[in-house]
Amino acid sequence: MSSHPPYLWLNGEIVPWESATIHLVDARSLLTVSSVYEGIRGYWNPQHEQLYVFRLPEHMRRFGDSMKVMRMQPAFDKEVLCQGVVELLRRNAPHGDVYIRPVGSFAPEAGNVTGDVDPKHLEVMIYANERPSSLSQDRQMNVAVSSWTRISDNSMPPRVKSNANYLSSRLVAAQALSDGYDGAIILNADGTVAEGPWACVFIVRDGVVITPSVTSNILESITRRTVIQLAQEALGACVEQRAVARTELYVADEMFFCGTGAEVTPIVSVDRFKVGSGEVGPMTRRLRGLYYDIVRGMEPDYTNWLTPVYT
């Protein structure tokens, strides 16, 4: 595919990219950030000549949950949206890794989206661009604890994957980069660990895999759920979901981010403190390798997480 794909999915139909236009003057849902989205990955396996979409039904369920909280009533159920993704990818015919983004937003005829609005006036769009995975790269991150505080469930609920929520993440990431770090970790209003700007965070201490609970104002990450299951089932590790204190980051043996975009990315320092030896730890390395095999269809025990695109 080129810089943009030839087709996208819009309100139940596959349409040429050039015909899917928005008049920004009347795009109230964009101007008032009343929109939600999902991030989904597809992984190419050249030996199988197959593109596998990772945990597509789970992503579409979360997409539906986000729309529900935003009082949106889509005309399409999860099954229709999943099929729409497959049909779109077949039409665009990529032979490489892709990043898939469904977006739900109010149509211009919805009126004032900041107040009384007919929730049925909803547009759903799906598009996919080629985006190589970083799992085969030796990527490591040096991060800081951000001075910005994580948004809370009673203000802008983090479990809703809303475009508006990510303004907070951009502030965090921009500060970290300007301060010379690769990324950051955000604390809650109560001072415990929440997550990174665009990813959940795990630490490992004495062989125990630890991650903030879903009540710690985090996104209910599908990759996080995947990592928890793999750590327990495949690696036999004990997993704790609980509040994590800031200083636990400084004494952790291992640490990593996870998410659709981040996949499994090791963290080797926090606030200039080395994490463990300052190298990628064994638990992180094993989880990263297992995740790589699963998403590319090379691990038969987890093929139920994959939606093959090409018949």
Short mmCIF file of the C-alpha atoms (twelve columns), coordinates in Angstrom:
data_MODEL
# 
_entry.id   MODEL 
# 
loop_
_atom_site.group_PDB 
_atom_site.id 
_atom_site.type_symbol 
_atom_site.label_atom_id 
_atom_site.label_alt_id 
_atom_site.label_comp_id 
_atom_site.label_asym_id 
_atom_site.label_seq_id 
_atom_site.Cartn_x 
_atom_site.Cartn_y 
_atom_site.Cartn_z 
_atom_site.pdbx_PDB_model_num 
ATOM 1   C CA . MET A 1   0.000   0.000   0.000  1 
ATOM 2   C CA . SER A 2   1.015   3.631   -0.493 1 
ATOM 3   C CA . SER A 3   1.136   6.315   2.206  1 
ATOM 4   C CA . HIS A 4   -2.614  5.902   2.465  1 
ATOM 5   C CA . PRO A 5   -4.644  2.800   1.562  1 
ATOM 6   C CA . PRO A 6   -6.791  2.801   -1.579 1 
ATOM 7   C CA . TYR A 7   -9.971  1.985   0.350  1 
ATOM 8   C CA . LEU A 8   -11.557 2.413   3.772  1 
ATOM 9   C CA . TRP A 9   -14.769 1.179   5.406  1 
ATOM 10  C CA . LEU A 10  -17.398 3.861   6.027  1 
ATOM 11  C CA . ASN A 11  -20.849 3.191   7.509  1 
ATOM 12  C CA . GLY A 12  -21.073 -0.329  6.117  1 
ATOM 13  C CA . GLU A 13  -19.530 0.249   2.707  1 
ATOM 14  C CA . ILE A 14  -15.999 0.024   1.331  1 
ATOM 15  C CA . VAL A 15  -15.292 3.329   -0.398 1 
ATOM 16  C CA . PRO A 16  -12.253 4.883   -2.151 1 
ATOM 17  C CA . TRP A 17  -10.013 6.897   0.139  1 
ATOM 18  C CA . GLU A 18  -10.487 10.077  -1.898 1 
ATOM 19  C CA . SER A 19  -14.283 10.025  -1.489 1 
ATOM 20  C CA . ALA A 20  -14.224 9.839   2.317  1 
ATOM 21  C CA . THR A 21  -13.979 13.540  3.113  1 
ATOM 22  C CA . ILE A 22  -14.961 15.652  6.107  1 
ATOM 23  C CA . HIS A 23  -15.776 19.365  5.979  1 
ATOM 24  C CA . LEU A 24  -13.887 20.606  9.026  1 
ATOM 25  C CA . VAL A 25  -16.052 23.705  9.438  1 
ATOM 26  C CA . ASP A 26  -19.054 21.465  10.127 1 
ATOM 27  C CA . ALA A 27  -17.209 18.564  11.795 1 
ATOM 28  C CA . ARG A 28  -18.464 19.279  15.289 1 
ATOM 29  C CA . SER A 29  -17.479 15.857  16.603 1 
ATOM 30  C CA . LEU A 30  -13.849 16.502  15.658 1 
ATOM 31  C CA . LEU A 31  -13.792 20.092  16.852 1 
ATOM 32  C CA . THR A 32  -15.293 19.078  20.207 1 
ATOM 33  C CA . VAL A 33  -13.371 15.749  20.334 1 
ATOM 34  C CA . SER A 34  -16.570 13.725  20.716 1 
ATOM 35  C CA . SER A 35  -15.096 10.647  19.063 1 
ATOM 36  C CA . VAL A 36  -13.798 7.232   20.083 1 
ATOM 37  C CA . TYR A 37  -11.474 4.809   18.355 1 
ATOM 38  C CA . GLU A 38  -9.637  1.495   18.549 1 
ATOM 39  C CA . GLY A 39  -6.112  0.458   17.689 1 
ATOM 40  C CA . ILE A 40  -5.749  -3.052  16.248 1 
ATOM 41  C CA . ARG A 41  -2.771  -4.781  14.696 1 
ATOM 42  C CA . GLY A 42  -2.525  -7.225  11.835 1 
ATOM 43  C CA . TYR A 43  0.655   -9.313  11.502 1 
ATOM 44  C CA . TRP A 44  1.993   -10.743 8.264  1 
ATOM 45  C CA . ASN A 45  3.437   -14.267 8.180  1 
ATOM 46  C CA . PRO A 46  5.379   -14.730 4.921  1 
ATOM 47  C CA . GLN A 47  5.683   -18.513 5.388  1 
ATOM 48  C CA . HIS A 48  1.902   -18.857 5.700  1 
ATOM 49  C CA . GLU A 49  1.233   -16.098 3.140  1 
ATOM 50  C CA . GLN A 50  -1.307  -14.910 5.682  1 
ATOM 51  C CA . LEU A 51  -2.247  -11.734 7.513  1 
ATOM 52  C CA . TYR A 52  -3.465  -12.357 11.070 1 
ATOM 53  C CA . VAL A 53  -5.520  -9.752  12.936 1 
ATOM 54  C CA . PHE A 54  -4.813  -10.032 16.658 1 
ATOM 55  C CA . ARG A 55  -7.791  -10.336 19.028 1 
ATOM 56  C CA . LEU A 56  -10.194 -8.600  16.667 1 
ATOM 57  C CA . PRO A 57  -13.472 -9.480  18.500 1 
ATOM 58  C CA . GLU A 58  -12.075 -8.254  21.825 1 
ATOM 59  C CA . HIS A 59  -11.053 -4.949  20.281 1 
ATOM 60  C CA . MET A 60  -14.463 -4.466  18.708 1 
ATOM 61  C CA . ARG A 61  -16.156 -5.218  22.013 1 
ATOM 62  C CA . ARG A 62  -14.076 -2.490  23.674 1 
ATOM 63  C CA . PHE A 63  -14.929 -0.179  20.781 1 
ATOM 64  C CA . GLY A 64  -18.588 -0.825  21.526 1 
ATOM 65  C CA . ASP A 65  -18.059 -0.194  25.247 1 
ATOM 66  C CA . SER A 66  -16.416 3.160   24.485 1 
ATOM 67  C CA . MET A 67  -19.327 4.186   22.278 1 
ATOM 68  C CA . LYS A 68  -21.819 3.127   24.954 1 
ATOM 69  C CA . VAL A 69  -20.224 5.325   27.622 1 
ATOM 70  C CA . MET A 70  -20.204 8.219   25.129 1 
ATOM 71  C CA . ARG A 71  -23.948 7.639   24.533 1 
ATOM 72  C CA . MET A 72  -23.400 6.646   20.940 1 
ATOM 73  C CA . GLN A 73  -25.743 4.115   19.327 1 
ATOM 74  C CA . PRO A 74  -24.004 2.524   16.348 1 
ATOM 75  C CA . ALA A 75  -26.008 0.882   13.598 1 
ATOM 76  C CA . PHE A 76  -23.475 -1.962  13.367 1 
ATOM 77  C CA . ASP A 77  -22.816 -4.733  15.883 1 
ATOM 78  C CA . LYS A 78  -19.470 -6.297  16.718 1 
ATOM 79  C CA . GLU A 79  -19.780 -9.065  14.125 1 
ATOM 80  C CA . VAL A 80  -20.492 -6.611  11.302 1 
ATOM 81  C CA . LEU A 81  -17.511 -4.469  12.285 1 
ATOM 82  C CA . CYS A 82  -15.193 -7.493  12.480 1 
ATOM 83  C CA . GLN A 83  -16.295 -8.602  9.026  1 
ATOM 84  C CA . GLY A 84  -15.823 -5.056  7.803  1 
ATOM 85  C CA . VAL A 85  -12.172 -5.167  8.896  1 
ATOM 86  C CA . VAL A 86  -11.569 -8.445  7.053  1 
ATOM 87  C CA . GLU A 87  -13.284 -7.242  3.878  1 
ATOM 88  C CA . LEU A 88  -11.368 -3.964  3.946  1 
ATOM 89  C CA . LEU A 89  -8.017  -5.708  4.332  1 
ATOM 90  C CA . ARG A 90  -8.825  -8.108  1.512  1 
ATOM 91  C CA . ARG A 91  -9.687  -5.167  -0.743 1 
ATOM 92  C CA . ASN A 92  -6.494  -3.260  0.118  1 
ATOM 93  C CA . ALA A 93  -4.459  -6.523  -0.036 1 
ATOM 94  C CA . PRO A 94  -1.472  -5.615  2.154  1 
ATOM 95  C CA . HIS A 95  1.389   -8.111  2.417  1 
ATOM 96  C CA . GLY A 96  2.974   -6.705  5.545  1 
ATOM 97  C CA . ASP A 97  2.074   -5.671  9.087  1 
ATOM 98  C CA . VAL A 98  -0.840  -3.245  9.379  1 
ATOM 99  C CA . TYR A 99  -2.361  -0.959  11.994 1 
ATOM 100 C CA . ILE A 100 -6.166  -0.862  11.898 1 
ATOM 101 C CA . ARG A 101 -8.156  2.032   13.340 1 
ATOM 102 C CA . PRO A 102 -11.966 2.036   13.698 1 
ATOM 103 C CA . VAL A 103 -13.334 5.485   14.571 1 
ATOM 104 C CA . GLY A 104 -16.799 6.426   15.832 1 
ATOM 105 C CA . SER A 105 -17.928 10.050  15.728 1 
ATOM 106 C CA . PHE A 106 -21.162 12.039  15.551 1 
ATOM 107 C CA . ALA A 107 -22.265 13.057  12.074 1 
ATOM 108 C CA . PRO A 108 -22.717 16.775  11.217 1 
ATOM 109 C CA . GLU A 109 -26.504 16.402  11.343 1 
ATOM 110 C CA . ALA A 110 -26.254 15.313  14.990 1 
ATOM 111 C CA . GLY A 111 -26.377 18.981  15.980 1 
ATOM 112 C CA . ASN A 112 -24.761 20.212  19.177 1 
ATOM 113 C CA . VAL A 113 -22.681 17.235  20.306 1 
ATOM 114 C CA . THR A 114 -21.776 18.995  23.545 1 
ATOM 115 C CA . GLY A 115 -25.359 18.867  24.763 1 
ATOM 116 C CA . ASP A 116 -28.663 17.320  23.664 1 
ATOM 117 C CA . VAL A 117 -27.887 15.054  20.711 1 
ATOM 118 C CA . ASP A 118 -29.576 12.208  18.907 1 
ATOM 119 C CA . PRO A 119 -27.117 9.369   19.601 1 
ATOM 120 C CA . LYS A 120 -28.178 7.543   16.443 1 
ATOM 121 C CA . HIS A 121 -26.444 10.172  14.312 1 
ATOM 122 C CA . LEU A 122 -23.190 8.272   14.354 1 
ATOM 123 C CA . GLU A 123 -20.587 7.610   11.693 1 
ATOM 124 C CA . VAL A 124 -18.220 4.661   11.892 1 
ATOM 125 C CA . MET A 125 -15.071 4.511   9.782  1 
ATOM 126 C CA . ILE A 126 -12.340 1.874   9.608  1 
ATOM 127 C CA . TYR A 127 -8.996  2.377   7.916  1 
ATOM 128 C CA . ALA A 128 -5.722  0.454   7.896  1 
ATOM 129 C CA . ASN A 129 -2.163  1.506   7.096  1 
ATOM 130 C CA . GLU A 130 0.997   -0.511  6.792  1 
ATOM 131 C CA . ARG A 131 2.952   -0.244  10.036 1 
ATOM 132 C CA . PRO A 132 5.809   -2.660  10.781 1 
ATOM 133 C CA . SER A 133 5.989   -4.303  14.184 1 
ATOM 134 C CA . SER A 134 8.917   -3.435  16.466 1 
ATOM 135 C CA . LEU A 135 8.948   -6.874  18.152 1 
ATOM 136 C CA . SER A 136 11.990  -8.017  16.168 1 
ATOM 137 C CA . GLN A 137 13.939  -4.896  17.144 1 
ATOM 138 C CA . ASP A 138 16.099  -4.570  20.246 1 
ATOM 139 C CA . ARG A 139 14.094  -1.618  21.514 1 
ATOM 140 C CA . GLN A 140 14.593  -0.451  25.120 1 
ATOM 141 C CA . MET A 141 13.261  2.610   26.934 1 
ATOM 142 C CA . ASN A 142 14.570  4.988   29.567 1 
ATOM 143 C CA . VAL A 143 11.603  6.654   31.240 1 
ATOM 144 C CA . ALA A 144 10.733  9.196   33.924 1 
ATOM 145 C CA . VAL A 145 7.856   9.509   36.358 1 
ATOM 146 C CA . SER A 146 5.789   12.345  34.910 1 
ATOM 147 C CA . SER A 147 4.798   15.471  36.823 1 
ATOM 148 C CA . TRP A 148 1.395   15.251  35.107 1 
ATOM 149 C CA . THR A 149 -1.372  13.326  36.916 1 
ATOM 150 C CA . ARG A 150 -3.480  10.641  35.264 1 
ATOM 151 C CA . ILE A 151 -7.097  11.485  34.406 1 
ATOM 152 C CA . SER A 152 -9.692  9.782   36.627 1 
ATOM 153 C CA . ASP A 153 -12.831 7.761   36.014 1 
ATOM 154 C CA . ASN A 154 -14.990 10.575  37.384 1 
ATOM 155 C CA . SER A 155 -13.540 13.190  35.043 1 
ATOM 156 C CA . MET A 156 -12.613 11.616  31.683 1 
ATOM 157 C CA . PRO A 157 -12.902 7.828   32.133 1 
ATOM 158 C CA . PRO A 158 -9.678  6.151   30.981 1 
ATOM 159 C CA . ARG A 159 -11.469 2.913   30.046 1 
ATOM 160 C CA . VAL A 160 -13.094 4.875   27.206 1 
ATOM 161 C CA . LYS A 161 -10.693 4.979   24.260 1 
ATOM 162 C CA . SER A 162 -11.595 8.542   23.407 1 
ATOM 163 C CA . ASN A 163 -9.484  10.933  21.365 1 
ATOM 164 C CA . ALA A 164 -9.976  13.570  24.063 1 
ATOM 165 C CA . ASN A 165 -8.306  11.386  26.700 1 
ATOM 166 C CA . TYR A 166 -5.066  11.329  24.762 1 
ATOM 167 C CA . LEU A 167 -4.424  15.026  25.159 1 
ATOM 168 C CA . SER A 168 -3.196  14.071  28.628 1 
ATOM 169 C CA . SER A 169 -0.937  11.407  27.114 1 
ATOM 170 C CA . ARG A 170 0.538   13.888  24.667 1 
ATOM 171 C CA . LEU A 171 1.404   16.313  27.477 1 
ATOM 172 C CA . VAL A 172 3.149   13.492  29.333 1 
ATOM 173 C CA . ALA A 173 5.066   12.236  26.286 1 
ATOM 174 C CA . ALA A 174 6.088   15.722  25.138 1 
ATOM 175 C CA . GLN A 175 7.502   16.569  28.553 1 
ATOM 176 C CA . ALA A 176 9.410   13.293  28.766 1 
ATOM 177 C CA . LEU A 177 10.999  13.773  25.350 1 
ATOM 178 C CA . SER A 178 11.960  17.368  26.087 1 
ATOM 179 C CA . ASP A 179 13.593  16.201  29.333 1 
ATOM 180 C CA . GLY A 180 15.715  13.641  27.509 1 
ATOM 181 C CA . TYR A 181 13.730  10.463  28.186 1 
ATOM 182 C CA . ASP A 182 12.148  7.976   25.788 1 
ATOM 183 C CA . GLY A 183 8.830   7.935   27.637 1 
ATOM 184 C CA . ALA A 184 7.152   8.314   31.014 1 
ATOM 185 C CA . ILE A 185 5.040   6.661   33.683 1 
ATOM 186 C CA . ILE A 186 1.992   8.513   35.012 1 
ATOM 187 C CA . LEU A 187 0.792   8.470   38.620 1 
ATOM 188 C CA . ASN A 188 -2.797  8.702   39.846 1 
ATOM 189 C CA . ALA A 189 -4.133  11.476  42.030 1 
ATOM 190 C CA . ASP A 190 -3.441  9.179   45.015 1 
ATOM 191 C CA . GLY A 191 0.238   8.900   44.015 1 
ATOM 192 C CA . THR A 192 0.246   5.285   42.836 1 
ATOM 193 C CA . VAL A 193 1.250   4.089   39.378 1 
ATOM 194 C CA . ALA A 194 -1.314  4.205   36.558 1 
ATOM 195 C CA . GLU A 195 0.284   3.589   33.153 1 
ATOM 196 C CA . GLY A 196 2.371   5.123   30.386 1 
ATOM 197 C CA . PRO A 197 1.082   7.703   27.884 1 
ATOM 198 C CA . TRP A 198 -0.056  5.021   25.418 1 
ATOM 199 C CA . ALA A 199 0.631   1.736   27.181 1 
ATOM 200 C CA . CYS A 200 0.136   -0.244  30.371 1 
ATOM 201 C CA . VAL A 201 3.087   -0.966  32.642 1 
ATOM 202 C CA . PHE A 202 4.328   -4.149  34.337 1 
ATOM 203 C CA . ILE A 203 7.089   -4.736  36.842 1 
ATOM 204 C CA . VAL A 204 8.707   -7.978  37.971 1 
ATOM 205 C CA . ARG A 205 9.933   -8.421  41.564 1 
ATOM 206 C CA . ASP A 206 11.323  -11.709 42.877 1 
ATOM 207 C CA . GLY A 207 9.708   -13.573 39.989 1 
ATOM 208 C CA . VAL A 208 6.242   -12.069 40.597 1 
ATOM 209 C CA . VAL A 209 4.676   -10.171 37.699 1 
ATOM 210 C CA . ILE A 210 2.895   -7.046  38.995 1 
ATOM 211 C CA . THR A 211 0.667   -4.528  37.219 1 
ATOM 212 C CA . PRO A 212 -1.707  -1.770  38.387 1 
ATOM 213 C CA . SER A 213 -5.327  -2.909  38.709 1 
ATOM 214 C CA . VAL A 214 -8.082  -1.812  36.321 1 
ATOM 215 C CA . THR A 215 -9.341  0.500   39.100 1 
ATOM 216 C CA . SER A 216 -6.051  2.426   38.988 1 
ATOM 217 C CA . ASN A 217 -7.429  4.666   36.209 1 
ATOM 218 C CA . ILE A 218 -5.899  2.689   33.360 1 
ATOM 219 C CA . LEU A 219 -7.188  1.710   29.951 1 
ATOM 220 C CA . GLU A 220 -8.626  -1.808  30.077 1 
ATOM 221 C CA . SER A 221 -5.905  -2.975  27.749 1 
ATOM 222 C CA . ILE A 222 -6.368  -6.101  25.643 1 
ATOM 223 C CA . THR A 223 -2.587  -6.533  25.405 1 
ATOM 224 C CA . ARG A 224 -2.365  -6.257  29.206 1 
ATOM 225 C CA . ARG A 225 -4.970  -9.024  29.533 1 
ATOM 226 C CA . THR A 226 -2.966  -11.080 27.034 1 
ATOM 227 C CA . VAL A 227 0.290   -10.645 28.957 1 
ATOM 228 C CA . ILE A 228 -1.364  -11.617 32.259 1 
ATOM 229 C CA . GLN A 229 -2.728  -14.818 30.725 1 
ATOM 230 C CA . LEU A 230 0.597   -15.713 29.081 1 
ATOM 231 C CA . ALA A 231 2.578   -15.064 32.268 1 
ATOM 232 C CA . GLN A 232 0.268   -17.361 34.220 1 
ATOM 233 C CA . GLU A 233 -0.405  -20.126 31.680 1 
ATOM 234 C CA . ALA A 234 2.712   -20.312 29.551 1 
ATOM 235 C CA . LEU A 235 5.380   -19.181 32.028 1 
ATOM 236 C CA . GLY A 236 3.810   -20.346 35.290 1 
ATOM 237 C CA . ALA A 237 4.374   -16.975 36.947 1 
ATOM 238 C CA . CYS A 238 2.395   -15.486 39.800 1 
ATOM 239 C CA . VAL A 239 0.604   -12.288 38.689 1 
ATOM 240 C CA . GLU A 240 -0.623  -9.550  41.019 1 
ATOM 241 C CA . GLN A 241 -3.036  -6.803  39.945 1 
ATOM 242 C CA . ARG A 242 -2.886  -4.121  42.626 1 
ATOM 243 C CA . ALA A 243 -1.839  -0.597  43.534 1 
ATOM 244 C CA . VAL A 244 1.850   -0.031  42.739 1 
ATOM 245 C CA . ALA A 245 3.858   2.551   44.686 1 
ATOM 246 C CA . ARG A 246 6.268   4.854   42.873 1 
ATOM 247 C CA . THR A 247 9.340   3.544   44.671 1 
ATOM 248 C CA . GLU A 248 8.500   -0.019  43.648 1 
ATOM 249 C CA . LEU A 249 9.566   1.090   40.178 1 
ATOM 250 C CA . TYR A 250 13.044  1.905   41.507 1 
ATOM 251 C CA . VAL A 251 13.568  -1.509  43.120 1 
ATOM 252 C CA . ALA A 252 11.960  -3.646  40.397 1 
ATOM 253 C CA . ASP A 253 13.991  -6.425  38.788 1 
ATOM 254 C CA . GLU A 254 12.319  -5.914  35.395 1 
ATOM 255 C CA . MET A 255 9.838   -3.554  33.812 1 
ATOM 256 C CA . PHE A 256 8.056   -3.215  30.477 1 
ATOM 257 C CA . PHE A 257 5.273   -1.404  28.665 1 
ATOM 258 C CA . CYS A 258 2.595   -3.277  26.749 1 
ATOM 259 C CA . GLY A 259 -0.135  -2.220  24.359 1 
ATOM 260 C CA . THR A 260 -1.265  -2.505  20.754 1 
ATOM 261 C CA . GLY A 261 1.261   0.122   19.704 1 
ATOM 262 C CA . ALA A 262 3.950   -0.663  22.287 1 
ATOM 263 C CA . GLU A 263 3.493   -4.456  21.962 1 
ATOM 264 C CA . VAL A 264 5.991   -5.598  24.649 1 
ATOM 265 C CA . THR A 265 8.682   -2.939  25.129 1 
ATOM 266 C CA . PRO A 266 11.356  -3.310  27.848 1 
ATOM 267 C CA . ILE A 267 12.094  -0.419  30.227 1 
ATOM 268 C CA . VAL A 268 15.688  -0.357  31.485 1 
ATOM 269 C CA . SER A 269 15.678  2.764   33.685 1 
ATOM 270 C CA . VAL A 270 13.243  5.002   35.602 1 
ATOM 271 C CA . ASP A 271 14.260  8.485   36.770 1 
ATOM 272 C CA . ARG A 272 17.877  7.470   36.012 1 
ATOM 273 C CA . PHE A 273 17.601  4.450   38.333 1 
ATOM 274 C CA . LYS A 274 18.588  1.246   36.563 1 
ATOM 275 C CA . VAL A 275 15.845  -1.362  36.420 1 
ATOM 276 C CA . GLY A 276 17.568  -4.475  37.755 1 
ATOM 277 C CA . SER A 277 20.895  -4.791  35.971 1 
ATOM 278 C CA . GLY A 278 19.905  -2.215  33.382 1 
ATOM 279 C CA . GLU A 279 19.414  -4.944  30.770 1 
ATOM 280 C CA . VAL A 280 16.281  -6.645  29.468 1 
ATOM 281 C CA . GLY A 281 15.248  -9.222  32.079 1 
ATOM 282 C CA . PRO A 282 14.486  -12.907 31.428 1 
ATOM 283 C CA . MET A 283 10.731  -12.695 32.103 1 
ATOM 284 C CA . THR A 284 10.365  -9.717  29.761 1 
ATOM 285 C CA . ARG A 285 12.418  -11.425 27.081 1 
ATOM 286 C CA . ARG A 286 10.358  -14.630 27.277 1 
ATOM 287 C CA . LEU A 287 7.044   -12.754 27.163 1 
ATOM 288 C CA . ARG A 288 8.221   -10.662 24.228 1 
ATOM 289 C CA . GLY A 289 9.340   -13.733 22.284 1 
ATOM 290 C CA . LEU A 290 6.144   -15.632 23.023 1 
ATOM 291 C CA . TYR A 291 4.034   -12.642 22.003 1 
ATOM 292 C CA . TYR A 292 5.959   -12.432 18.716 1 
ATOM 293 C CA . ASP A 293 5.282   -16.094 17.932 1 
ATOM 294 C CA . ILE A 294 1.601   -15.872 18.846 1 
ATOM 295 C CA . VAL A 295 0.684   -12.801 16.786 1 
ATOM 296 C CA . ARG A 296 2.340   -14.258 13.673 1 
ATOM 297 C CA . GLY A 297 0.479   -17.559 13.962 1 
ATOM 298 C CA . MET A 298 3.486   -19.653 15.012 1 
ATOM 299 C CA . GLU A 299 2.095   -20.801 18.364 1 
ATOM 300 C CA . PRO A 300 -0.725  -23.345 17.845 1 
ATOM 301 C CA . ASP A 301 -2.072  -23.074 21.394 1 
ATOM 302 C CA . TYR A 302 -3.203  -19.472 20.785 1 
ATOM 303 C CA . THR A 303 -4.473  -19.437 17.212 1 
ATOM 304 C CA . ASN A 304 -7.965  -18.702 18.596 1 
ATOM 305 C CA . TRP A 305 -6.716  -15.135 19.180 1 
ATOM 306 C CA . LEU A 306 -6.084  -14.669 15.449 1 
ATOM 307 C CA . THR A 307 -8.422  -13.765 12.597 1 
ATOM 308 C CA . PRO A 308 -6.877  -14.824 9.261  1 
ATOM 309 C CA . VAL A 309 -7.635  -12.391 6.437  1 
ATOM 310 C CA . TYR A 310 -6.851  -14.351 3.262  1 
ATOM 311 C CA . THR A 311 -8.656  -17.572 2.436  1 
# 
